Amino acid sequence: MRRLLTVRGVAFDLRRAYRLNPAATLRPESAASALEAADVPVQHWDRYAAALAALAESEVINER
């Protein structure tokens, strides 16, 4: 199942890899892998996806 969230017109797919804007640093694994590694319950993933979508919208992170 794909985990896709759209916030303010920006879709964020938790299964895709993203790259960080060159002005910042980020861990290399995909968002879903990081959430799994941190044992974040799946029912809370939408909150993280919303936050990541906001970062993508503001171009802090960019899709690879």
CHARMM-style PDB file with segment names, atoms N, HN, CA, C and O in Angstrom:
ATOM      1  N   MET     1       0.846  -1.182   0.000  1.00  0.00      PROA
ATOM      2  CA  MET     1       0.000   0.000   0.000  1.00  0.00      PROA
ATOM      3  C   MET     1       0.888   1.240   0.000  1.00  0.00      PROA
ATOM      4  O   MET     1       1.798   1.347   0.821  1.00  0.00      PROA
ATOM      5  N   ARG     2       0.636   2.163  -0.899  1.00  0.00      PROA
ATOM      6  HN  ARG     2      -0.103   2.076  -1.566  1.00  0.00      PROA
ATOM      7  CA  ARG     2       1.389   3.425  -0.920  1.00  0.00      PROA
ATOM      8  C   ARG     2       0.809   4.368   0.111  1.00  0.00      PROA
ATOM      9  O   ARG     2      -0.408   4.492   0.250  1.00  0.00      PROA
ATOM     10  N   ARG     3       1.693   5.026   0.829  1.00  0.00      PROA
ATOM     11  HN  ARG     3       2.682   4.925   0.717  1.00  0.00      PROA
ATOM     12  CA  ARG     3       1.281   6.029   1.804  1.00  0.00      PROA
ATOM     13  C   ARG     3       1.511   7.382   1.152  1.00  0.00      PROA
ATOM     14  O   ARG     3       2.646   7.854   1.076  1.00  0.00      PROA
ATOM     15  N   LEU     4       0.448   8.002   0.687  1.00  0.00      PROA
ATOM     16  HN  LEU     4      -0.474   7.619   0.749  1.00  0.00      PROA
ATOM     17  CA  LEU     4       0.549   9.282  -0.005  1.00  0.00      PROA
ATOM     18  C   LEU     4      -0.341  10.269   0.720  1.00  0.00      PROA
ATOM     19  O   LEU     4      -1.498   9.976   1.020  1.00  0.00      PROA
ATOM     20  N   LEU     5       0.199  11.426   0.994  1.00  0.00      PROA
ATOM     21  HN  LEU     5       1.139  11.664   0.750  1.00  0.00      PROA
ATOM     22  CA  LEU     5      -0.549  12.471   1.684  1.00  0.00      PROA
ATOM     23  C   LEU     5      -0.406  13.755   0.898  1.00  0.00      PROA
ATOM     24  O   LEU     5       0.690  14.101   0.457  1.00  0.00      PROA
ATOM     25  N   THR     6      -1.502  14.458   0.721  1.00  0.00      PROA
ATOM     26  HN  THR     6      -2.392  14.177   1.079  1.00  0.00      PROA
ATOM     27  CA  THR     6      -1.457  15.749   0.054  1.00  0.00      PROA
ATOM     28  C   THR     6      -1.827  16.827   1.061  1.00  0.00      PROA
ATOM     29  O   THR     6      -2.896  16.785   1.670  1.00  0.00      PROA
ATOM     30  N   VAL     7      -0.941  17.780   1.227  1.00  0.00      PROA
ATOM     31  HN  VAL     7      -0.073  17.814   0.732  1.00  0.00      PROA
ATOM     32  CA  VAL     7      -1.161  18.894   2.142  1.00  0.00      PROA
ATOM     33  C   VAL     7      -0.947  20.173   1.351  1.00  0.00      PROA
ATOM     34  O   VAL     7       0.117  20.374   0.765  1.00  0.00      PROA
ATOM     35  N   ARG     8      -1.947  21.033   1.331  1.00  0.00      PROA
ATOM     36  HN  ARG     8      -2.812  20.869   1.806  1.00  0.00      PROA
ATOM     37  CA  ARG     8      -1.870  22.310   0.625  1.00  0.00      PROA
ATOM     38  C   ARG     8      -1.352  22.148  -0.804  1.00  0.00      PROA
ATOM     39  O   ARG     8      -0.545  22.950  -1.274  1.00  0.00      PROA
ATOM     40  N   GLY     9      -1.824  21.103  -1.490  1.00  0.00      PROA
ATOM     41  HN  GLY     9      -2.480  20.451  -1.108  1.00  0.00      PROA
ATOM     42  CA  GLY     9      -1.465  20.918  -2.891  1.00  0.00      PROA
ATOM     43  C   GLY     9      -0.149  20.202  -3.130  1.00  0.00      PROA
ATOM     44  O   GLY     9       0.217  19.968  -4.282  1.00  0.00      PROA
ATOM     45  N   VAL    10       0.578  19.846  -2.070  1.00  0.00      PROA
ATOM     46  HN  VAL    10       0.281  20.037  -1.134  1.00  0.00      PROA
ATOM     47  CA  VAL    10       1.851  19.141  -2.213  1.00  0.00      PROA
ATOM     48  C   VAL    10       1.648  17.705  -1.753  1.00  0.00      PROA
ATOM     49  O   VAL    10       1.284  17.465  -0.602  1.00  0.00      PROA
ATOM     50  N   ALA    11       1.885  16.743  -2.653  1.00  0.00      PROA
ATOM     51  HN  ALA    11       2.181  16.938  -3.588  1.00  0.00      PROA
ATOM     52  CA  ALA    11       1.768  15.333  -2.296  1.00  0.00      PROA
ATOM     53  C   ALA    11       3.094  14.850  -1.722  1.00  0.00      PROA
ATOM     54  O   ALA    11       4.161  15.207  -2.221  1.00  0.00      PROA
ATOM     55  N   PHE    12       3.021  14.046  -0.684  1.00  0.00      PROA
ATOM     56  HN  PHE    12       2.154  13.756  -0.279  1.00  0.00      PROA
ATOM     57  CA  PHE    12       4.228  13.477  -0.086  1.00  0.00      PROA
ATOM     58  C   PHE    12       4.027  11.982   0.041  1.00  0.00      PROA
ATOM     59  O   PHE    12       3.125  11.527   0.745  1.00  0.00      PROA
ATOM     60  N   ASP    13       4.865  11.217  -0.640  1.00  0.00      PROA
ATOM     61  HN  ASP    13       5.597  11.587  -1.212  1.00  0.00      PROA
ATOM     62  CA  ASP    13       4.803   9.761  -0.635  1.00  0.00      PROA
ATOM     63  C   ASP    13       5.866   9.252   0.333  1.00  0.00      PROA
ATOM     64  O   ASP    13       7.059   9.434   0.091  1.00  0.00      PROA
ATOM     65  N   LEU    14       5.444   8.611   1.436  1.00  0.00      PROA
ATOM     66  HN  LEU    14       4.475   8.462   1.633  1.00  0.00      PROA
ATOM     67  CA  LEU    14       6.371   8.137   2.456  1.00  0.00      PROA
ATOM     68  C   LEU    14       7.308   7.048   1.959  1.00  0.00      PROA
ATOM     69  O   LEU    14       8.346   6.811   2.576  1.00  0.00      PROA
ATOM     70  N   ARG    15       6.975   6.382   0.867  1.00  0.00      PROA
ATOM     71  HN  ARG    15       6.132   6.574   0.365  1.00  0.00      PROA
ATOM     72  CA  ARG    15       7.801   5.291   0.346  1.00  0.00      PROA
ATOM     73  C   ARG    15       8.864   5.767  -0.641  1.00  0.00      PROA
ATOM     74  O   ARG    15       9.751   4.993  -1.001  1.00  0.00      PROA
ATOM     75  N   ARG    16       8.796   7.004  -1.080  1.00  0.00      PROA
ATOM     76  HN  ARG    16       8.076   7.633  -0.788  1.00  0.00      PROA
ATOM     77  CA  ARG    16       9.777   7.534  -2.035  1.00  0.00      PROA
ATOM     78  C   ARG    16      10.979   8.095  -1.303  1.00  0.00      PROA
ATOM     79  O   ARG    16      10.897   8.482  -0.137  1.00  0.00      PROA
ATOM     80  N   ALA    17      12.074   8.132  -1.995  1.00  0.00      PROA
ATOM     81  HN  ALA    17      12.141   7.818  -2.942  1.00  0.00      PROA
ATOM     82  CA  ALA    17      13.285   8.744  -1.443  1.00  0.00      PROA
ATOM     83  C   ALA    17      13.275  10.238  -1.756  1.00  0.00      PROA
ATOM     84  O   ALA    17      12.823  10.653  -2.823  1.00  0.00      PROA
ATOM     85  N   TYR    18      13.763  11.021  -0.844  1.00  0.00      PROA
ATOM     86  HN  TYR    18      14.130  10.684   0.022  1.00  0.00      PROA
ATOM     87  CA  TYR    18      13.846  12.465  -1.023  1.00  0.00      PROA
ATOM     88  C   TYR    18      15.274  12.915  -0.780  1.00  0.00      PROA
ATOM     89  O   TYR    18      16.033  12.262  -0.063  1.00  0.00      PROA
ATOM     90  N   ARG    19      15.627  14.030  -1.382  1.00  0.00      PROA
ATOM     91  HN  ARG    19      15.011  14.561  -1.964  1.00  0.00      PROA
ATOM     92  CA  ARG    19      16.941  14.607  -1.127  1.00  0.00      PROA
ATOM     93  C   ARG    19      16.727  15.944  -0.437  1.00  0.00      PROA
ATOM     94  O   ARG    19      15.702  16.600  -0.623  1.00  0.00      PROA
ATOM     95  N   LEU    20      17.679  16.324   0.334  1.00  0.00      PROA
ATOM     96  HN  LEU    20      18.512  15.792   0.485  1.00  0.00      PROA
ATOM     97  CA  LEU    20      17.603  17.567   1.089  1.00  0.00      PROA
ATOM     98  C   LEU    20      18.105  18.724   0.243  1.00  0.00      PROA
ATOM     99  O   LEU    20      19.030  18.578  -0.556  1.00  0.00      PROA
ATOM    100  N   ASN    21      17.496  19.842   0.429  1.00  0.00      PROA
ATOM    101  HN  ASN    21      16.744  19.961   1.078  1.00  0.00      PROA
ATOM    102  CA  ASN    21      17.986  21.053  -0.189  1.00  0.00      PROA
ATOM    103  C   ASN    21      19.446  21.209   0.192  1.00  0.00      PROA
ATOM    104  O   ASN    21      19.795  20.941   1.342  1.00  0.00      PROA
ATOM    105  N   PRO    22      20.312  21.627  -0.714  1.00  0.00      PROA
ATOM    106  CA  PRO    22      21.741  21.731  -0.410  1.00  0.00      PROA
ATOM    107  C   PRO    22      22.079  22.616   0.801  1.00  0.00      PROA
ATOM    108  O   PRO    22      23.185  22.527   1.333  1.00  0.00      PROA
ATOM    109  N   ALA    23      21.167  23.444   1.229  1.00  0.00      PROA
ATOM    110  HN  ALA    23      20.268  23.516   0.796  1.00  0.00      PROA
ATOM    111  CA  ALA    23      21.429  24.325   2.362  1.00  0.00      PROA
ATOM    112  C   ALA    23      21.249  23.632   3.719  1.00  0.00      PROA
ATOM    113  O   ALA    23      21.485  24.247   4.759  1.00  0.00      PROA
ATOM    114  N   ALA    24      20.833  22.352   3.719  1.00  0.00      PROA
ATOM    115  HN  ALA    24      20.642  21.852   2.875  1.00  0.00      PROA
ATOM    116  CA  ALA    24      20.588  21.645   4.980  1.00  0.00      PROA
ATOM    117  C   ALA    24      21.150  20.227   4.908  1.00  0.00      PROA
ATOM    118  O   ALA    24      21.660  19.810   3.868  1.00  0.00      PROA
ATOM    119  N   THR    25      21.054  19.479   6.027  1.00  0.00      PROA
ATOM    120  HN  THR    25      20.639  19.818   6.871  1.00  0.00      PROA
ATOM    121  CA  THR    25      21.512  18.091   6.062  1.00  0.00      PROA
ATOM    122  C   THR    25      20.363  17.189   6.498  1.00  0.00      PROA
ATOM    123  O   THR    25      19.458  17.620   7.214  1.00  0.00      PROA
ATOM    124  N   LEU    26      20.409  15.919   6.054  1.00  0.00      PROA
ATOM    125  HN  LEU    26      21.144  15.569   5.472  1.00  0.00      PROA
ATOM    126  CA  LEU    26      19.319  14.975   6.321  1.00  0.00      PROA
ATOM    127  C   LEU    26      19.854  13.561   6.312  1.00  0.00      PROA
ATOM    128  O   LEU    26      20.809  13.269   5.594  1.00  0.00      PROA
ATOM    129  N   ARG    27      19.259  12.677   7.094  1.00  0.00      PROA
ATOM    130  HN  ARG    27      18.483  12.914   7.678  1.00  0.00      PROA
ATOM    131  CA  ARG    27      19.637  11.270   7.067  1.00  0.00      PROA
ATOM    132  C   ARG    27      19.303  10.695   5.696  1.00  0.00      PROA
ATOM    133  O   ARG    27      18.339  11.135   5.069  1.00  0.00      PROA
ATOM    134  N   PRO    28      20.084   9.712   5.208  1.00  0.00      PROA
ATOM    135  CA  PRO    28      19.928   9.242   3.831  1.00  0.00      PROA
ATOM    136  C   PRO    28      18.758   8.296   3.568  1.00  0.00      PROA
ATOM    137  O   PRO    28      18.340   8.186   2.415  1.00  0.00      PROA
ATOM    138  N   GLU    29      18.207   7.608   4.567  1.00  0.00      PROA
ATOM    139  HN  GLU    29      18.547   7.697   5.503  1.00  0.00      PROA
ATOM    140  CA  GLU    29      17.165   6.634   4.277  1.00  0.00      PROA
ATOM    141  C   GLU    29      15.845   7.320   3.946  1.00  0.00      PROA
ATOM    142  O   GLU    29      15.674   8.508   4.218  1.00  0.00      PROA
ATOM    143  N   SER    30      14.913   6.575   3.360  1.00  0.00      PROA
ATOM    144  HN  SER    30      15.051   5.609   3.140  1.00  0.00      PROA
ATOM    145  CA  SER    30      13.589   7.144   3.051  1.00  0.00      PROA
ATOM    146  C   SER    30      12.820   7.414   4.329  1.00  0.00      PROA
ATOM    147  O   SER    30      13.175   6.884   5.382  1.00  0.00      PROA
ATOM    148  N   ALA    31      11.799   8.205   4.265  1.00  0.00      PROA
ATOM    149  HN  ALA    31      11.510   8.635   3.410  1.00  0.00      PROA
ATOM    150  CA  ALA    31      11.013   8.578   5.445  1.00  0.00      PROA
ATOM    151  C   ALA    31      10.383   7.356   6.102  1.00  0.00      PROA
ATOM    152  O   ALA    31      10.412   7.228   7.326  1.00  0.00      PROA
ATOM    153  N   ALA    32       9.818   6.462   5.305  1.00  0.00      PROA
ATOM    154  HN  ALA    32       9.795   6.566   4.310  1.00  0.00      PROA
ATOM    155  CA  ALA    32       9.173   5.278   5.871  1.00  0.00      PROA
ATOM    156  C   ALA    32      10.183   4.429   6.631  1.00  0.00      PROA
ATOM    157  O   ALA    32       9.873   3.919   7.707  1.00  0.00      PROA
ATOM    158  N   SER    33      11.376   4.271   6.093  1.00  0.00      PROA
ATOM    159  HN  SER    33      11.628   4.685   5.218  1.00  0.00      PROA
ATOM    160  CA  SER    33      12.414   3.489   6.774  1.00  0.00      PROA
ATOM    161  C   SER    33      12.798   4.124   8.109  1.00  0.00      PROA
ATOM    162  O   SER    33      12.997   3.423   9.101  1.00  0.00      PROA
ATOM    163  N   ALA    34      12.899   5.430   8.128  1.00  0.00      PROA
ATOM    164  HN  ALA    34      12.737   6.000   7.322  1.00  0.00      PROA
ATOM    165  CA  ALA    34      13.247   6.134   9.359  1.00  0.00      PROA
ATOM    166  C   ALA    34      12.142   5.974  10.407  1.00  0.00      PROA
ATOM    167  O   ALA    34      12.429   5.764  11.585  1.00  0.00      PROA
ATOM    168  N   LEU    35      10.892   6.073   9.982  1.00  0.00      PROA
ATOM    169  HN  LEU    35      10.659   6.243   9.025  1.00  0.00      PROA
ATOM    170  CA  LEU    35       9.780   5.898  10.916  1.00  0.00      PROA
ATOM    171  C   LEU    35       9.746   4.477  11.458  1.00  0.00      PROA
ATOM    172  O   LEU    35       9.520   4.268  12.650  1.00  0.00      PROA
ATOM    173  N   GLU    36       9.973   3.493  10.578  1.00  0.00      PROA
ATOM    174  HN  GLU    36      10.157   3.663   9.610  1.00  0.00      PROA
ATOM    175  CA  GLU    36      10.013   2.098  11.016  1.00  0.00      PROA
ATOM    176  C   GLU    36      11.168   1.872  11.992  1.00  0.00      PROA
ATOM    177  O   GLU    36      10.993   1.209  13.014  1.00  0.00      PROA
ATOM    178  N   ALA    37      12.335   2.415  11.688  1.00  0.00      PROA
ATOM    179  HN  ALA    37      12.477   2.954  10.858  1.00  0.00      PROA
ATOM    180  CA  ALA    37      13.511   2.245  12.547  1.00  0.00      PROA
ATOM    181  C   ALA    37      13.293   2.874  13.918  1.00  0.00      PROA
ATOM    182  O   ALA    37      13.833   2.398  14.916  1.00  0.00      PROA
ATOM    183  N   ALA    38      12.505   3.938  13.965  1.00  0.00      PROA
ATOM    184  HN  ALA    38      12.066   4.325  13.154  1.00  0.00      PROA
ATOM    185  CA  ALA    38      12.223   4.623  15.227  1.00  0.00      PROA
ATOM    186  C   ALA    38      11.007   4.033  15.939  1.00  0.00      PROA
ATOM    187  O   ALA    38      10.588   4.542  16.979  1.00  0.00      PROA
ATOM    188  N   ASP    39      10.435   2.952  15.376  1.00  0.00      PROA
ATOM    189  HN  ASP    39      10.775   2.540  14.531  1.00  0.00      PROA
ATOM    190  CA  ASP    39       9.248   2.296  15.950  1.00  0.00      PROA
ATOM    191  C   ASP    39       8.063   3.235  16.116  1.00  0.00      PROA
ATOM    192  O   ASP    39       7.305   3.124  17.080  1.00  0.00      PROA
ATOM    193  N   VAL    40       7.904   4.160  15.173  1.00  0.00      PROA
ATOM    194  HN  VAL    40       8.520   4.249  14.390  1.00  0.00      PROA
ATOM    195  CA  VAL    40       6.749   5.052  15.195  1.00  0.00      PROA
ATOM    196  C   VAL    40       5.539   4.254  14.722  1.00  0.00      PROA
ATOM    197  O   VAL    40       5.586   3.678  13.634  1.00  0.00      PROA
ATOM    198  N   PRO    41       4.461   4.198  15.495  1.00  0.00      PROA
ATOM    199  CA  PRO    41       3.272   3.449  15.081  1.00  0.00      PROA
ATOM    200  C   PRO    41       2.715   3.988  13.752  1.00  0.00      PROA
ATOM    201  O   PRO    41       2.667   5.198  13.528  1.00  0.00      PROA
ATOM    202  N   VAL    42       2.301   3.066  12.884  1.00  0.00      PROA
ATOM    203  HN  VAL    42       2.340   2.083  13.066  1.00  0.00      PROA
ATOM    204  CA  VAL    42       1.809   3.439  11.551  1.00  0.00      PROA
ATOM    205  C   VAL    42       0.659   4.439  11.644  1.00  0.00      PROA
ATOM    206  O   VAL    42       0.527   5.298  10.772  1.00  0.00      PROA
ATOM    207  N   GLN    43      -0.162   4.349  12.662  1.00  0.00      PROA
ATOM    208  HN  GLN    43      -0.055   3.652  13.371  1.00  0.00      PROA
ATOM    209  CA  GLN    43      -1.298   5.275  12.788  1.00  0.00      PROA
ATOM    210  C   GLN    43      -0.853   6.723  13.017  1.00  0.00      PROA
ATOM    211  O   GLN    43      -1.672   7.635  12.912  1.00  0.00      PROA
ATOM    212  N   HSD    44       0.422   6.949  13.327  1.00  0.00      PROA
ATOM    213  HN  HSD    44       1.087   6.207  13.412  1.00  0.00      PROA
ATOM    214  CA  HSD    44       0.955   8.305  13.524  1.00  0.00      PROA
ATOM    215  C   HSD    44       1.716   8.822  12.300  1.00  0.00      PROA
ATOM    216  O   HSD    44       2.146   9.975  12.280  1.00  0.00      PROA
ATOM    217  N   TRP    45       1.883   7.976  11.282  1.00  0.00      PROA
ATOM    218  HN  TRP    45       1.534   7.040  11.298  1.00  0.00      PROA
ATOM    219  CA  TRP    45       2.673   8.360  10.121  1.00  0.00      PROA
ATOM    220  C   TRP    45       2.115   9.565   9.384  1.00  0.00      PROA
ATOM    221  O   TRP    45       2.880  10.359   8.837  1.00  0.00      PROA
ATOM    222  N   ASP    46       0.793   9.717   9.359  1.00  0.00      PROA
ATOM    223  HN  ASP    46       0.172   9.072   9.803  1.00  0.00      PROA
ATOM    224  CA  ASP    46       0.202  10.863   8.656  1.00  0.00      PROA
ATOM    225  C   ASP    46       0.688  12.188   9.229  1.00  0.00      PROA
ATOM    226  O   ASP    46       0.852  13.158   8.489  1.00  0.00      PROA
ATOM    227  N   ARG    47       0.917  12.240  10.527  1.00  0.00      PROA
ATOM    228  HN  ARG    47       0.784  11.452  11.129  1.00  0.00      PROA
ATOM    229  CA  ARG    47       1.429  13.473  11.158  1.00  0.00      PROA
ATOM    230  C   ARG    47       2.827  13.797  10.645  1.00  0.00      PROA
ATOM    231  O   ARG    47       3.144  14.948  10.344  1.00  0.00      PROA
ATOM    232  N   TYR    48       3.651  12.765  10.552  1.00  0.00      PROA
ATOM    233  HN  TYR    48       3.393  11.831  10.796  1.00  0.00      PROA
ATOM    234  CA  TYR    48       5.009  12.962  10.033  1.00  0.00      PROA
ATOM    235  C   TYR    48       4.974  13.329   8.559  1.00  0.00      PROA
ATOM    236  O   TYR    48       5.733  14.185   8.105  1.00  0.00      PROA
ATOM    237  N   ALA    49       4.090  12.677   7.814  1.00  0.00      PROA
ATOM    238  HN  ALA    49       3.474  11.981   8.183  1.00  0.00      PROA
ATOM    239  CA  ALA    49       3.951  12.987   6.392  1.00  0.00      PROA
ATOM    240  C   ALA    49       3.518  14.431   6.194  1.00  0.00      PROA
ATOM    241  O   ALA    49       3.988  15.095   5.271  1.00  0.00      PROA
ATOM    242  N   ALA    50       2.626  14.928   7.051  1.00  0.00      PROA
ATOM    243  HN  ALA    50       2.244  14.388   7.801  1.00  0.00      PROA
ATOM    244  CA  ALA    50       2.184  16.320   6.955  1.00  0.00      PROA
ATOM    245  C   ALA    50       3.353  17.272   7.200  1.00  0.00      PROA
ATOM    246  O   ALA    50       3.512  18.268   6.495  1.00  0.00      PROA
ATOM    247  N   ALA    51       4.161  16.959   8.197  1.00  0.00      PROA
ATOM    248  HN  ALA    51       4.032  16.150   8.771  1.00  0.00      PROA
ATOM    249  CA  ALA    51       5.325  17.804   8.486  1.00  0.00      PROA
ATOM    250  C   ALA    51       6.325  17.759   7.337  1.00  0.00      PROA
ATOM    251  O   ALA    51       6.877  18.789   6.949  1.00  0.00      PROA
ATOM    252  N   LEU    52       6.556  16.571   6.796  1.00  0.00      PROA
ATOM    253  HN  LEU    52       6.107  15.735   7.111  1.00  0.00      PROA
ATOM    254  CA  LEU    52       7.485  16.438   5.675  1.00  0.00      PROA
ATOM    255  C   LEU    52       6.942  17.102   4.415  1.00  0.00      PROA
ATOM    256  O   LEU    52       7.704  17.667   3.631  1.00  0.00      PROA
ATOM    257  N   ALA    53       5.635  17.035   4.220  1.00  0.00      PROA
ATOM    258  HN  ALA    53       5.015  16.576   4.857  1.00  0.00      PROA
ATOM    259  CA  ALA    53       5.025  17.719   3.076  1.00  0.00      PROA
ATOM    260  C   ALA    53       5.231  19.229   3.180  1.00  0.00      PROA
ATOM    261  O   ALA    53       5.478  19.899   2.178  1.00  0.00      PROA
ATOM    262  N   ALA    54       5.127  19.757   4.400  1.00  0.00      PROA
ATOM    263  HN  ALA    54       4.926  19.213   5.214  1.00  0.00      PROA
ATOM    264  CA  ALA    54       5.377  21.193   4.601  1.00  0.00      PROA
ATOM    265  C   ALA    54       6.831  21.527   4.268  1.00  0.00      PROA
ATOM    266  O   ALA    54       7.107  22.568   3.673  1.00  0.00      PROA
ATOM    267  N   LEU    55       7.763  20.647   4.651  1.00  0.00      PROA
ATOM    268  HN  LEU    55       7.539  19.801   5.134  1.00  0.00      PROA
ATOM    269  CA  LEU    55       9.170  20.870   4.304  1.00  0.00      PROA
ATOM    270  C   LEU    55       9.375  20.805   2.788  1.00  0.00      PROA
ATOM    271  O   LEU    55      10.148  21.581   2.226  1.00  0.00      PROA
ATOM    272  N   ALA    56       8.686  19.884   2.141  1.00  0.00      PROA
ATOM    273  HN  ALA    56       8.059  19.253   2.597  1.00  0.00      PROA
ATOM    274  CA  ALA    56       8.792  19.778   0.681  1.00  0.00      PROA
ATOM    275  C   ALA    56       8.207  21.015   0.006  1.00  0.00      PROA
ATOM    276  O   ALA    56       8.770  21.527  -0.962  1.00  0.00      PROA
ATOM    277  N   GLU    57       7.081  21.488   0.518  1.00  0.00      PROA
ATOM    278  HN  GLU    57       6.623  21.073   1.304  1.00  0.00      PROA
ATOM    279  CA  GLU    57       6.449  22.675  -0.059  1.00  0.00      PROA
ATOM    280  C   GLU    57       7.355  23.900   0.043  1.00  0.00      PROA
ATOM    281  O   GLU    57       7.393  24.734  -0.862  1.00  0.00      PROA
ATOM    282  N   SER    58       8.079  23.998   1.149  1.00  0.00      PROA
ATOM    283  HN  SER    58       8.049  23.321   1.884  1.00  0.00      PROA
ATOM    284  CA  SER    58       8.962  25.151   1.336  1.00  0.00      PROA
ATOM    285  C   SER    58      10.356  24.920   0.747  1.00  0.00      PROA
ATOM    286  O   SER    58      11.255  25.746   0.902  1.00  0.00      PROA
ATOM    287  N   GLU    59      10.516  23.779   0.067  1.00  0.00      PROA
ATOM    288  HN  GLU    59       9.785  23.108  -0.060  1.00  0.00      PROA
ATOM    289  CA  GLU    59      11.762  23.405  -0.611  1.00  0.00      PROA
ATOM    290  C   GLU    59      12.941  23.204   0.325  1.00  0.00      PROA
ATOM    291  O   GLU    59      14.094  23.356  -0.080  1.00  0.00      PROA
ATOM    292  N   VAL    60      12.651  22.859   1.593  1.00  0.00      PROA
ATOM    293  HN  VAL    60      11.714  22.736   1.922  1.00  0.00      PROA
ATOM    294  CA  VAL    60      13.713  22.471   2.511  1.00  0.00      PROA
ATOM    295  C   VAL    60      14.211  21.086   2.112  1.00  0.00      PROA
ATOM    296  O   VAL    60      15.405  20.798   2.185  1.00  0.00      PROA
ATOM    297  N   ILE    61      13.271  20.224   1.686  1.00  0.00      PROA
ATOM    298  HN  ILE    61      12.301  20.457   1.627  1.00  0.00      PROA
ATOM    299  CA  ILE    61      13.627  18.927   1.112  1.00  0.00      PROA
ATOM    300  C   ILE    61      13.041  18.845  -0.286  1.00  0.00      PROA
ATOM    301  O   ILE    61      12.002  19.437  -0.577  1.00  0.00      PROA
ATOM    302  N   ASN    62      13.728  18.097  -1.150  1.00  0.00      PROA
ATOM    303  HN  ASN    62      14.572  17.616  -0.913  1.00  0.00      PROA
ATOM    304  CA  ASN    62      13.282  17.925  -2.525  1.00  0.00      PROA
ATOM    305  C   ASN    62      13.337  16.448  -2.868  1.00  0.00      PROA
ATOM    306  O   ASN    62      14.223  15.731  -2.404  1.00  0.00      PROA
ATOM    307  N   GLU    63      12.383  15.986  -3.687  1.00  0.00      PROA
ATOM    308  HN  GLU    63      11.663  16.569  -4.064  1.00  0.00      PROA
ATOM    309  CA  GLU    63      12.351  14.584  -4.104  1.00  0.00      PROA
ATOM    310  C   GLU    63      13.571  14.276  -4.957  1.00  0.00      PROA
ATOM    311  O   GLU    63      13.965  15.077  -5.804  1.00  0.00      PROA
ATOM    312  N   ARG    64      14.181  13.084  -4.722  1.00  0.00      PROA
ATOM    313  HN  ARG    64      13.862  12.434  -4.033  1.00  0.00      PROA
ATOM    314  CA  ARG    64      15.337  12.668  -5.528  1.00  0.00      PROA
ATOM    315  C   ARG    64      14.883  12.121  -6.847  1.00  0.00      PROA
ATOM    316  OT1 ARG    64      15.710  11.718  -7.666  1.00  0.00      PROA
TER     317      ARG     64
END
